[in-house]
Amino acid sequence: MNETIKYIDDNAERFVDELKDFLRIPSISADPAFSADVRRAAEYVADEARRVGLENVEIYDTPGHPIVYADWLHAPGLPTVLIYGHYDVQPVDPLNLWSSPPFEPVVRGDEIYARGSVDDKGQVHMHFKSLEAIMRTTGGFPVNVKVIIEGEEEVGSPNLEPFIAAHKELLACDAVMVSDTTMYDYEMPSLTYGLRGLAYFELHVTGAKGDLHSGMFGGAVANPINILCDLIAKMKDERGHITIPGFYDEVIDVSAEERAELARLPYDVESIKSMLDIPGTVGEEGYTDLERLWARPTLDVCGIWGGYQGDGAKTVLPSKAGAKISMRLVPNQDFEKVNELFSAFIEANKPEGARVEVVWLHGGKPAMTPVDSAPMRAALTALERAFGTRPFLIRSGGSIPVVADFEEHLRAPVVLMGFGLPDQNAHAPDEKMNLKNYHRGIKSAALFLDEYARSGS
């Protein structure tokens, strides 16, 4: 692999320039106004797949945004790795909080700033550059390679699971590689073995047929904002414990062994407070911050609306109010059952004076990967070779629904080898990717294929 690593070093600046071209495409999957740009991003991915030497490149249309597939299957008797990522990005609002335009990539110091730089275009691009380096220096790949890059991850991947279920033979593999997660910290390579799932709702409260004068009707007619706040307040107790009956029934608690392993990580609450500019951390009583972030379920209000929002006073009772409710789930919880439990909770607690509706948006399954599998061992070795230090095993508080789908339909272990960092503003203004980790990520991806080929799996 020496020539491959040298090729990566020699072409570092060009790789960043090409990444900028990818980042300039505003592939916002949630906004129909950007549908043509999402398609353009899919075409970029397909062109890049061809350029690095992959074959059978195809853009599969779906009821939503396209899925790009490609492969190279000329290593008989050796493992097959399926590389997954997504080319769609989050909306950029609020635009005024960006230091530079979100789709005009800018390098400042060791960081490249742009929407999608770390989530997930930058990490997808790393794999294409690793494949290019291997192909240019060896004429082939050490294992069989398949690639699937989607355009709907940021809206819950509604069409990916049906695609996987319908194309099991096409996607059949021995391991899945996903780079859409973070490292624990700078200079601390990390391999993620657990992900939380997701259940996401909207809660709508409707009172009178229109806004009402608060002096004439206040006190006798229900106020949807008051009702919404009461419902939200009932969802947790003073210990940070979620009060929905049955919510914790399937939760697998953190084991003593895992608690001891998590305690080994150098967690500094003062650094977190400084980085986030907060007075302190809060959460479920009886658990450390890392346990709350990675191994315990949560319930959070991610958006709320209703009533007058302008300057000054307007004395009216609003006719409508609403909120967006996000729940992160842990292994063994099922988002469909959580949907039923949440709906029953709202039904049992709603007052008579207003109409309350639960709207299901989307969900994702939690996932765990055995840390002693051959691809996980290969990834640990690859990271150590690329970074020069032994990586940590961590969980992630985020959700990647497709991981559980891969495990269910393809029966293959999923390696979560991500290179983002906690302070890189994924989903927020001034999203950025550390370029040192971008380059080491390219090397890690190449070394992983080499190590896995040697594993005898």
C-alpha positions in Angstrom: 0.0 0.0 0.0 3.0 2.3 0.1 2.4 3.6 -3.5 -1.2 4.1 -2.7 -0.5 6.2 0.4 2.0 8.2 -1.6 -0.5 8.8 -4.3 -3.0 10.1 -1.7 -0.3 12.5 -0.3 0.8 13.7 -3.7 -2.8 14.5 -4.8 -4.0 16.1 -1.6 -4.7 19.6 -3.0 -6.4 18.3 -6.1 -8.7 16.1 -4.0 -9.8 19.2 -2.0 -10.5 21.1 -5.2 -12.6 18.3 -6.5 -14.5 18.1 -3.2 -15.4 21.8 -3.6 -17.1 21.0 -6.9 -19.2 18.4 -5.1 -20.0 20.8 -2.3 -21.2 23.5 -4.6 -24.3 21.5 -5.7 -27.2 22.6 -3.4 -28.7 19.1 -3.1 -31.3 19.9 -0.4 -33.6 16.9 -0.4 -36.2 18.3 1.9 -37.1 21.3 -0.4 -38.8 20.5 -3.8 -37.3 23.7 -5.2 -33.9 21.9 -5.2 -35.0 18.7 -6.9 -33.0 19.5 -10.1 -29.9 20.1 -8.0 -30.4 16.8 -6.1 -30.5 15.1 -9.4 -27.4 16.9 -10.5 -25.6 15.6 -7.4 -26.6 12.1 -8.2 -25.1 12.5 -11.7 -21.9 13.9 -10.1 -21.7 10.7 -8.0 -22.3 8.5 -11.0 -19.6 10.3 -13.0 -17.1 10.1 -10.2 -17.8 6.3 -9.8 -17.0 5.8 -13.5 -13.9 8.0 -13.3 -12.3 6.0 -10.4 -12.8 2.7 -12.2 -16.1 1.3 -10.9 -18.3 -0.5 -13.4 -22.1 -1.1 -13.9 -22.8 2.4 -12.8 -26.5 3.1 -12.7 -28.8 5.9 -11.4 -32.0 4.2 -10.1 -35.0 6.5 -10.0 -37.3 6.2 -7.0 -40.6 7.9 -6.1 -38.3 10.5 -4.5 -34.7 11.2 -5.2 -32.3 8.8 -7.1 -30.1 6.1 -5.8 -26.7 5.6 -7.4 -25.2 2.1 -7.7 -21.8 0.9 -9.0 -19.5 -2.0 -8.5 -16.2 -3.8 -9.4 -16.3 -7.5 -9.0 -13.0 -8.9 -10.2 -11.6 -10.4 -6.9 -13.0 -14.0 -6.9 -12.8 -15.7 -3.6 -12.3 -12.5 -1.7 -14.8 -10.5 0.4 -17.3 -8.0 -1.0 -17.6 -4.6 0.6 -20.6 -2.4 0.1 -19.9 1.3 0.6 -22.9 3.4 1.6 -23.3 7.2 1.8 -25.6 10.0 0.9 -25.3 13.0 -1.4 -28.2 15.0 -0.1 -27.8 17.7 2.5 -29.9 19.6 5.1 -31.5 23.0 4.5 -29.2 26.0 5.2 -31.5 28.2 7.4 -30.9 30.5 9.1 -28.7 31.8 6.3 -27.6 34.9 8.2 -25.7 32.8 10.7 -23.3 31.5 8.0 -19.8 33.2 7.9 -19.7 32.4 4.1 -22.3 31.2 1.6 -23.1 27.6 2.4 -22.6 26.4 -1.2 -19.5 28.3 -1.9 -16.8 26.2 -0.1 -14.1 28.1 1.7 -11.0 26.8 3.4 -10.0 28.5 6.6 -7.1 27.0 8.5 -7.6 23.2 8.6 -11.3 23.3 7.9 -13.4 23.4 4.8 -16.7 25.2 5.3 -19.8 24.3 3.3 -23.2 22.6 3.7 -22.5 18.8 3.3 -18.8 19.1 4.0 -19.0 16.6 6.9 -22.5 15.3 6.5 -22.1 13.5 4.2 -20.5 14.6 0.9 -17.0 15.0 2.4 -17.1 11.5 3.7 -18.5 10.0 0.5 -15.8 11.8 -1.4 -13.1 10.2 0.8 -14.1 6.8 -0.4 -14.1 7.7 -4.0 -10.6 9.2 -3.6 -9.4 6.1 -1.8 -10.7 3.9 -4.7 -9.1 6.2 -7.2 -5.7 5.9 -5.4 -5.9 2.1 -5.2 -6.9 1.8 -8.9 -4.3 4.2 -10.2 -1.5 2.5 -8.2 -2.4 -1.2 -8.4 -4.8 -1.6 -11.3 -7.6 -3.1 -9.3 -9.1 -3.4 -5.8 -8.0 -5.9 -3.1 -11.6 -6.9 -2.5 -14.8 -6.8 -4.5 -16.5 -3.4 -4.2 -20.0 -2.2 -4.4 -21.2 1.4 -3.9 -24.7 2.7 -3.1 -25.2 6.4 -2.6 -28.7 7.8 -1.9 -30.3 11.2 -2.0 -32.9 11.0 0.8 -31.0 10.4 4.0 -31.8 13.8 5.4 -35.5 13.2 5.0 -35.6 9.7 6.5 -34.6 7.6 3.5 -38.2 6.7 2.6 -37.3 4.8 -0.6 -34.0 3.2 0.4 -35.3 0.3 2.5 -37.7 -0.8 -0.3 -34.8 -0.6 -2.7 -32.6 -2.8 -0.5 -35.4 -5.3 0.0 -36.0 -5.5 -3.8 -32.3 -5.7 -4.7 -30.8 -8.1 -2.2 -28.8 -10.0 -4.8 -27.5 -6.9 -6.4 -26.3 -5.6 -3.0 -25.2 -8.9 -1.5 -21.9 -8.4 0.4 -19.8 -9.6 3.3 -19.6 -6.2 5.0 -21.1 -2.7 4.7 -18.9 0.4 5.1 -20.6 3.6 6.3 -18.8 6.9 6.9 -21.5 9.2 8.3 -20.5 9.3 11.9 -18.0 11.2 14.0 -14.7 10.5 15.8 -14.7 11.1 19.6 -12.3 14.0 19.3 -9.4 15.5 17.4 -6.5 13.0 17.0 -8.7 10.3 18.5 -9.8 7.9 15.8 -13.0 6.1 16.7 -15.1 3.2 15.4 -18.8 3.4 16.2 -20.5 0.2 17.1 -23.9 1.4 18.2 -26.5 3.9 16.8 -29.7 5.2 18.3 -33.0 5.0 16.3 -35.5 7.7 15.8 -39.2 8.4 16.1 -40.4 11.8 14.9 -43.8 13.4 15.3 -45.7 16.6 14.9 -48.3 17.5 17.5 -51.1 19.8 16.3 -53.5 21.5 18.7 -56.6 23.3 17.4 -59.0 25.4 19.4 -61.6 27.8 18.0 -62.2 28.3 14.3 -60.1 31.5 14.4 -58.1 33.7 16.7 -60.1 35.2 19.6 -59.9 38.4 21.7 -58.2 37.4 24.9 -60.3 39.7 27.0 -63.6 38.5 25.7 -62.9 34.8 25.6 -59.8 34.2 27.8 -60.6 32.0 30.8 -63.5 30.2 29.1 -62.1 29.0 25.8 -59.1 26.7 25.5 -55.8 28.3 24.5 -54.0 25.8 22.1 -50.5 27.1 23.2 -51.3 26.5 26.9 -52.6 23.0 26.0 -49.5 22.3 24.0 -47.2 23.4 26.8 -49.1 21.3 29.3 -48.8 18.2 27.2 -45.1 18.7 26.6 -44.5 19.3 30.3 -46.2 16.0 31.1 -43.8 14.0 28.9 -40.9 14.2 31.4 -40.6 14.3 35.1 -38.2 16.2 37.3 -35.6 13.4 37.0 -35.5 13.7 33.2 -37.3 10.4 32.9 -39.8 10.1 30.0 -43.3 9.5 31.5 -45.0 7.8 28.5 -46.3 4.5 29.9 -44.4 1.5 28.4 -41.7 3.7 26.8 -38.8 1.9 28.7 -40.2 -1.6 28.6 -37.9 -2.8 25.8 -34.9 -0.7 26.6 -31.6 -2.6 27.2 -29.9 -0.7 30.0 -26.2 0.1 29.9 -24.2 -2.9 31.2 -21.5 -2.6 33.9 -18.9 -3.6 31.4 -19.9 -0.9 28.9 -20.1 1.7 31.6 -16.5 0.9 32.5 -15.4 1.2 28.9 -17.2 4.5 28.4 -15.6 5.8 31.6 -12.2 5.3 30.0 -12.9 8.0 27.4 -11.4 11.4 28.3 -14.7 13.3 28.8 -14.3 16.9 30.0 -17.5 18.6 30.8 -15.8 22.0 31.1 -14.7 21.7 27.4 -18.2 20.8 26.4 -19.6 23.8 28.2 -17.0 26.1 26.6 -17.5 24.6 23.1 -21.3 25.0 23.3 -21.3 28.2 25.4 -23.7 26.6 28.0 -23.7 26.9 31.8 -23.9 23.1 32.3 -25.2 19.7 31.0 -28.5 18.2 32.0 -30.2 14.9 31.4 -31.7 11.7 32.8 -30.8 11.2 36.5 -28.5 8.3 37.3 -26.5 8.4 34.0 -23.3 10.1 32.9 -23.3 12.5 29.9 -21.8 9.9 27.5 -24.4 7.3 28.6 -27.2 9.8 28.1 -25.8 10.8 24.7 -25.2 7.3 23.3 -27.0 4.6 25.2 -30.2 6.1 26.6 -33.4 7.2 24.8 -34.5 10.8 24.7 -37.4 13.0 24.0 -36.9 16.6 22.7 -39.0 19.4 21.3 -37.3 20.4 18.0 -39.7 23.1 17.0 -42.8 24.9 18.3 -45.2 27.5 16.9 -48.4 29.3 17.6 -49.8 32.8 18.3 -48.6 36.3 17.6 -44.8 36.6 16.8 -44.5 40.2 15.9 -43.3 43.2 17.9 -45.3 44.6 20.7 -48.6 43.1 22.1 -51.5 41.5 20.4 -54.1 40.2 22.9 -55.5 37.2 21.1 -56.0 33.5 21.8 -54.5 31.7 18.9 -56.6 29.1 17.1 -53.7 26.7 16.5 -50.4 25.7 17.9 -48.0 22.9 17.1 -44.7 21.3 17.9 -42.2 18.9 16.4 -41.2 16.0 18.8 -38.1 13.9 18.3 -37.3 10.7 20.2 -33.9 9.0 20.0 -34.3 5.2 20.6 -31.8 2.6 21.8 -31.3 -1.0 20.8 -34.4 -3.2 21.2 -36.9 -0.2 21.0 -39.2 -0.3 18.0 -40.3 3.1 16.5 -43.7 1.7 15.4 -44.4 0.7 19.0 -43.2 4.0 20.3 -45.6 5.7 17.8 -48.5 3.7 19.4 -47.4 4.5 22.9 -47.0 8.3 22.2 -50.4 8.4 20.5 -52.0 6.7 23.4 -50.3 9.1 25.8 -51.6 12.1 24.0 -55.1 10.6 23.8 -55.1 10.0 27.5 -53.9 13.5 28.4 -55.6 15.8 25.9 -58.3 18.2 27.4 -61.8 18.4 26.2 -61.6 22.0 25.0 -59.5 21.5 21.9 -58.7 19.0 19.2 -55.2 17.4 19.4 -53.7 15.4 16.5 -50.5 13.3 16.4 -48.8 13.3 12.9 -46.2 10.6 12.3 -43.3 11.9 10.2 -40.6 9.2 10.1 -38.6 6.7 12.1 -35.4 4.7 12.1 -34.3 1.6 13.9 -31.4 1.5 16.4 -28.4 -0.7 15.5 -25.5 -2.5 17.1 -22.5 -4.1 15.4 -20.4 -7.0 16.9 -17.0 -5.5 17.7 -15.3 -8.9 17.2 -16.3 -9.4 13.5 -13.6 -9.5 10.8 -14.5 -6.2 9.1 -14.6 -4.4 12.5 -11.1 -5.8 13.3 -9.9 -4.7 9.8 -11.3 -1.2 10.4 -9.6 -0.9 13.8 -6.2 -1.9 12.3 -6.7 0.5 9.3 -7.5 3.4 11.6 -4.4 2.7 13.7 -2.2 2.6 10.6 -3.6 5.9 9.3 -3.6 7.8 12.5 -0.7 6.2 14.3 -2.7 5.5 17.5 -5.1 2.8 18.6 -8.7 3.9 18.0 -11.5 4.0 20.6 -14.8 2.0 20.3 -17.7 4.3 20.8 -21.5 4.6 20.3 -23.3 7.5 18.5 -26.3 9.4 19.7 -27.4 9.9 16.1 -29.5 7.8 13.8 -28.7 6.2 10.4 -31.8 4.2 9.7 -30.3 2.3 6.8 -27.8 0.5 9.1 -30.6 -1.6 10.6 -32.0 -2.2 7.1 -28.6 -3.4 5.8 -28.4 -5.8 8.8 -31.9 -7.1 8.3 -31.9 -7.6 4.5 -28.2 -8.3 3.7 -27.2 -10.1 6.9 -23.9 -8.3 6.8 -22.0 -6.5 9.6 -22.0 -2.7 9.2 -18.7 -0.8 9.9 -19.3 2.8 11.0 -16.0 4.4 10.3 -16.7 8.2 10.4 -14.3 11.1 10.4 -16.5 14.0 11.5 -16.0 15.8 14.8 -18.5 17.0 17.5 -17.9 20.7 16.8 -18.2 20.6 13.0 -21.8 21.9 13.0 -23.5 19.2 11.0 -27.1 20.3 10.3 -26.2 23.8 11.5 -24.7 27.0 10.1 -21.0 27.0 9.3 -20.8 23.3 8.8 -17.2 22.3 8.3 -14.9 19.3 7.7 -11.4 19.0 9.2 -9.1 18.5 6.2 -6.5 16.6 8.2 -9.2 14.0 8.9 -10.4 14.2 5.4 -7.0 13.1 4.2 -6.5 10.5 6.9 -10.0 9.3 6.1 -9.0 8.6 2.5 -6.0 6.6 3.8 -8.1 4.8 6.3 -10.7 3.8 3.7 -7.9 2.4 1.4 -6.2 0.6 4.3 -9.5 -0.9 5.4 -9.9 -2.7 2.0 -6.3 -3.9 2.2 -6.7 -5.2 5.7 -10.0 -6.9 5.1 -8.6 -8.7 2.1 -5.9 -10.0 4.4 -8.3 -11.2 7.0 -9.2 -14.4 5.4 -12.9 -13.7 5.9 
